[in-house]
Amino acid sequence: MFESLKKRHQNKVIRILTEPLRIKRIENLSDIKEIGIIFTRGSEQEWNQISDFAKRMESKGKIVRYAGIQDDKESYSYIIASTETTLCHDKKDLDFFGIPRAGVLDDFIKHRYDLVIDTTVQPNFFALYTAAKTLSDLRITYLHSAEKDCSLSEKVFDMIFREDKPIDIKTYLSNIENYLNQIKK
């Protein structure tokens, strides 16, 4: 009972956040200046792949900021949190409905992004909420083809990569980079 109530409330929040029309714009990667990356703390290998992508973008003069959620039960010594990383702890920073408490995401959502990349496994309410709250020209996510209910993802994200297999972060980020490099200036 509580799960269905929680899900209905989350759907309502996403609908409200996506109601206002926004200007969507896709640009060549060379014209993108600020990138936001939404992640779930996973394996060290996944983090290294995200970090390598971010370093590559930073070497091209782009500003990269992170917003992530972590399980409070786990210890992650391999992630070095920088001032550009906003971490949300799943027990203390989220309310009953899974919505980040006031102020938790402020450092991330106060910026305007040319590109927001979701690297979480969808459906992920934290990623949907964070992307919907963020001012950005283009929002990208990944969906496993087996995922049946993707209506919320389609409301929040402008571009969705779909495959028959679970997300491979390195391939996904490489595909985004290749695709955006092909956009005509």
Buried (B, 14 or more C-beta within 10 A) or exposed (E): EEEEEBBEBBBEBBEEBBEEEEEEEBBEBEEBEBBBBBBBBBEEEBBBBBBEBBEEBEEEEBBBBBBBBBEEEEEBEEBEEEEBBBBBEBEEBBEEBBBBEEEBBEBBBEBEBBBBBBBBBBBBBBBBBBBBBBEBBBBBBBBBEEEEEBEBBEBBBBBBBEBEEEBBBBBBBEBBEEBBEEEEE
